[in-house]
Amino acid sequence: MTFPVPQTSPEQLGSGHMSPEAIMMWEQLGRIGGVTAGQAFQRVREADETKLIDISGSDIYIGYALPGTLTTETKWKISRINTNNPISIFWADSSTLYNKKWDDRVTYTYA
């Protein structure tokens, strides 16, 4: 079974007490030394990822790619969690690069 993982909102992460302006400022500038003091700096934010999860027996495959990436494209990074005791987490072909196909996830070596 494969299903997408929903995106999280700032409210889900506990920033519901912040005004929209404060969230925007925090996202754009951030602060070193506290919220009201310190030097402002420019943050670089990573693009949101598409995440797919496939549960197959004791294995859970998790795929990460940029939004809009087809499952047949070689633009995925894939991990496998084995829920046997002890639980283990490995990357497809020991790579955390976006160089795999989601559709081929079970054919990779996980070590």
C-alpha positions as CSV (number, residue, x, y, z in Angstrom):
1,M,0.0,0.0,0.0
2,T,1.5,3.4,-1.0
3,F,0.1,6.7,0.2
4,P,1.4,10.3,0.3
5,V,2.4,12.0,3.5
6,P,0.6,15.3,4.2
7,Q,2.5,18.5,4.5
8,T,2.8,20.1,7.9
9,S,1.6,23.6,8.6
10,P,3.2,26.1,11.0
11,E,0.3,25.6,13.4
12,Q,1.0,21.9,13.6
13,L,4.6,22.7,14.5
14,G,3.5,24.8,17.5
15,S,3.7,28.3,16.0
16,G,0.0,28.9,16.3
17,H,0.7,31.6,18.9
18,M,2.7,33.7,16.4
19,S,1.2,36.3,14.2
20,P,1.5,35.8,10.4
21,E,3.9,38.7,10.3
22,A,6.1,37.1,12.9
23,I,6.1,33.8,11.1
24,M,7.0,35.6,7.8
25,M,9.8,37.5,9.5
26,W,11.1,34.4,11.2
27,E,11.1,32.5,8.0
28,Q,12.9,35.2,6.0
29,L,15.3,36.6,8.6
30,G,15.6,34.6,11.7
31,R,17.7,35.9,14.6
32,I,21.0,35.1,16.2
33,G,20.9,35.8,20.0
34,G,17.1,35.7,20.5
35,V,13.8,36.8,19.0
36,T,14.1,40.6,19.7
37,A,17.9,41.0,19.9
38,G,20.8,39.9,17.8
39,Q,21.8,40.1,14.2
40,A,19.3,39.3,11.4
41,F,20.5,36.9,8.7
42,Q,19.1,35.6,5.5
43,R,17.9,32.0,5.7
44,V,17.9,29.5,2.9
45,R,14.9,27.2,3.0
46,E,14.9,23.8,1.3
47,A,12.1,23.0,-1.1
48,D,9.3,20.9,0.3
49,E,9.6,17.2,-0.7
50,T,7.0,14.8,-1.8
51,K,7.1,11.7,0.4
52,L,5.6,8.3,-0.4
53,I,5.4,5.4,2.0
54,D,5.0,1.7,1.0
55,I,4.3,-0.9,3.7
56,S,5.2,-4.4,2.7
57,G,5.3,-7.0,5.5
58,S,8.0,-6.0,8.0
59,D,9.5,-3.4,5.5
60,I,8.5,0.2,5.2
61,Y,9.8,2.1,2.2
62,I,9.9,5.9,2.3
63,G,10.7,7.8,-0.9
64,Y,11.6,11.5,-1.1
65,A,11.5,13.7,-4.3
66,L,10.7,17.2,-5.4
67,P,7.0,17.8,-5.9
68,G,5.8,16.7,-9.4
69,T,8.5,14.0,-9.8
70,L,7.1,10.9,-11.5
71,T,7.7,7.5,-9.7
72,T,9.4,6.3,-12.9
73,E,12.0,9.1,-12.8
74,T,15.5,8.6,-11.5
75,K,15.1,11.5,-9.0
76,W,14.2,9.7,-5.7
77,K,16.1,8.9,-2.6
78,I,14.6,5.9,-0.8
79,S,15.0,4.4,2.6
80,R,13.8,1.1,4.0
81,I,12.9,0.6,7.6
82,N,12.8,-3.1,8.7
83,T,10.6,-3.5,11.7
84,N,12.0,-6.8,12.8
85,N,13.9,-6.8,16.1
86,P,16.2,-4.8,16.1
87,I,14.6,-2.1,13.9
88,S,17.0,-1.1,11.1
89,I,17.0,1.9,8.6
90,F,19.0,1.7,5.4
91,W,19.2,3.7,2.2
92,A,18.8,2.2,-1.3
93,D,22.2,1.1,-2.5
94,S,23.6,3.0,0.5
95,S,22.9,6.3,-1.2
96,T,21.2,9.4,0.1
97,L,21.3,11.0,-3.3
98,Y,18.2,11.6,-5.5
99,N,19.3,8.9,-8.0
100,K,16.7,6.1,-7.7
101,K,13.3,5.3,-9.1
102,W,10.5,4.9,-6.6
103,D,8.9,2.1,-8.8
104,D,12.2,0.1,-8.5
105,R,12.4,0.4,-4.6
106,V,12.2,-3.3,-3.9
107,T,15.0,-4.1,-6.3
108,Y,17.7,-2.1,-4.6
109,T,20.2,-3.3,-2.0
110,Y,19.7,-1.9,1.5
111,A,22.7,-1.9,3.7
